[in-house]
Amino acid sequence: QVHLVESGGGSVQAGGSLRLSCVASGDTWSRYQMGVGWFRQAPGKEREGVAAIDANYGSPTYGDSVKGRFTISRDNAKNTLYLQMNNLKPEDTGMYYCAASALASAGRGAISPADFSYWGQGTQVTVSS
């Protein structure tokens, strides 16, 4: 089992910043090296991959809409995943989820929700213009 708990969401004005955190725990998390990622979903839209790091801690992968503005990182000692979001735009508004996967390919290339088996409950980010 993998248990993921996100925090750090909120309401900000365009141009502002937020840092999301996701604390991971569970037997499976402790036993295996896992890929991790951040996703977001706006009302009426499909879940979108934002950023990910694969299980081998390779170079992060980002969605095109957030490149240069968002930074994903992980602190393995604290079992915590972060998403630093700068220069936020109204179109960044949505529910943000962290996710984990035991698949070696998860987090490489396209960031697909189908590659991730474990999900947090989400944290809301609202960006006003």
N, C-alpha and C positions, 0 to 999 in steps of 0.2 A: 504493500500500500504506500501511496504517496499523498501527503496532506499538504496543500498549498494555501497560504493565507496572504492576500494582498492588502496593502495599506498605502496611504499617501495621496489618494485622489482628492479632488476639490474643485472649486470654481476659481478661475483666474481670468484676467483680461488678455486679449490678444497681445502677443509679445512677451508674455510672462513665462515662468518656468515652474515645473513641478518635478518631484522625484518620487517615483513609485517604488515600493519595496515588496518583496514576496519571500516569506519564510517557508522553507520546505522541511518536512519531517516524514518519518515512517520507515518501516523495515526495508522496503524496496529502494527508497532514496538512500538509505545508509549502505546498502549492499552493492549498488550498481552506480557506475558513472553515467549520468543521464544528460541528454540534451535538454535545454530550457529555452523558453521563448515567451514573448509578450504578444498578445493579440488584442484587437479592439473590435467592438461592434456598435454601430450607431443604429438607432431605431429604423426598422424597415430595410436594413442592409445586411449583407452577409458578413460573417466574422472575417476579419482581415489580419494577416500576419504583419506585425510591426517590426520585430527584431528577434533574433535568436542566436544562440551559441550551441554548437553541436557537442556531443558527448566527449569528444577528444579535445575540447577547449580550443577549437580552431578559431580563425578570425570570425568576428561577428558578421551576421547577415542582416540587412535592413530592407524594409519595404521602400519603394522608390519615393513615396510621399513624405518620408521622415528622414531620409538621408541628409546628413549634415546638421540635423537639429536634435536628433535623439541619440542616446548612447546607452547600450546595454552592457551590464557588467555583472559578475558573480563573485561573491566572497564565500569560498567553500568552507572556510573555518567557521563562518557564522551561518552556513546553510541558507544564504540569502541571495536573491536575485534582485537587481536594481534596473530601473529605467529612468534615466535622466532626460527630461523633456524640456528643451529650450525653444524660444521663439515660437510659442504655441499659437496655433491658428484656430479659428472657429471650426474648421473642418476636422480638427483633431478631437472634437467632442465625441464621447462615447463611453461605453463600459469597457474597462481594460482588464484583461485576464492574463494571469501567468499560467504557464503550462509546462509539463515535463514529459519526456519520452525516453524509452529505453532503446529506440531504434537508432542505429549508428548514423543513418542518413538524415534524421530529423535535425532541422536547423541549417542544413546545407542547401544552397540554391534557393528555390522558392520556399517560402515559409508557409507550409500547408497545415491547417488545423487537423487534417486527417492523420498526420504523422504523430500527433500528440495524444496520449491516453489519459493523462492526469491534468485536472483543471482546478483552479481556485474559484472562489465565488464571485470575484470581480470587484473593482473599485471604480466609481464614477468620476470621469473627468469632464468638466464643462468649461468651454472657452468662449467668452463673450467678446463681441467686436466693439 
